[in-house]
Amino acid sequence: MDGIDRMDSTDKTVPLISTLKRPDQWIIYNEQFRRINSALDQLPYEQKEAVILHIQGRMKFREIAGLQDTSVKTALSRYRYGLDKLRLLLDGEVTK
C-alpha cells in the first residue's frame, strides 16, 4: 500500500472529507469557509482570538483570560462582542 492509500488517524479532516462526495458539497463548504474567515478577519484581534480559542480550541474563559492577561469577565465580553459582530456581518451578507 502506498502513502496515498493510508490514512493518518491524527488527520482531523478525514471525517469531513469522507462525507463530501459530491462537488457541489465542496463548493458550498468552501464558500461558507471563505465567508466565515472574511468575517473573522473584520473582528478586533482580542475578540477574534477569544472566539477562536473558545470554539476551535475548546478553551475555558478562565484559560483565555490567563492567555490574554485579563479578567474572566473581559474574556467573556470579548467573546460575546465577537460573536455578535460575526452574526451582524454574516446576516448582512446573506440579506444582500
N, C-alpha and C positions, 0 to 999 in steps of 0.2 A: 504494500500500500504506500503510495507517495504522500507527501506532506499536504497536498491539497485535499485528499480524501479524509484525512484525520481531522477531528475537531478537538480543539483545546477546551477542556472542561472549565477553564477560567474565563473563557470568552463570554462576556455578558450579552453580546449582541445575537448570539445563536438563537435563543427563543424567538426574538422579534423577526429575524431574517427568515427562520423556518416557517413562520406563519404568513409571510408575504409572498404569495406565489404568483400573483398577477401584477403586471407592470403598472396598472392604474393604481394599485395599492401603494406601490413605491412612490409614485408621483404625488399622491395625496400626503403620505407621511413626510416626504421631502419638503413639500410646501409648508406643512404645519411646522416642521422643524425650523425652516427659514423664518417664518413669521414670529415664532417664539423667540428665537435668537435675536432677531431685529428688535423686538420689544424689550428684551432683557438689556440690550445694548443702550437703550434710552434711559435706563434707571441710573440714579446716582450709585457710585461704586459700593457704598456701605449697604444699600438696600439690595442691590444685585447679589452681593456676597451673602447676606443673610438669607435671601430666598434660595439660592443655590445650595448653600450649606445645609439648610433645614430640609429641603425637598430631596435633593440628589444625595447629599452627604448624610442624611438622616441624623444630623446633629441636634442635640437639645439646645434650647435657647441659652441655658447656663454655659454650655460649651462655646457657643457662638459669642456670647458676651465676653468670655475669657479670651478668646482669639482676637476679638475686636477691641479689647481693653476698655470695656464699657459695662454698664449695668444690664441686668437681665431685662428690665423694662425697656431700655433703649434698644436692645437687640430685637425684642418682640415688636416694638414700634417700627423699626426699620423693615422688618419682615412684613408687617401689615400694610405699611405705606407702599412697599414694593409690590405686594400682591394687588392692592387697589389700583396702582398705576398700570400694572400689567393688564388688569381687567379693562380699564379705560382704553388703553392702546389697542388691545385685541378686539374689543367690542366695536371700537371706532373703525377699525379696518374691515370688519365684517359688514357693517352697515353702508360702507362706501359703494 
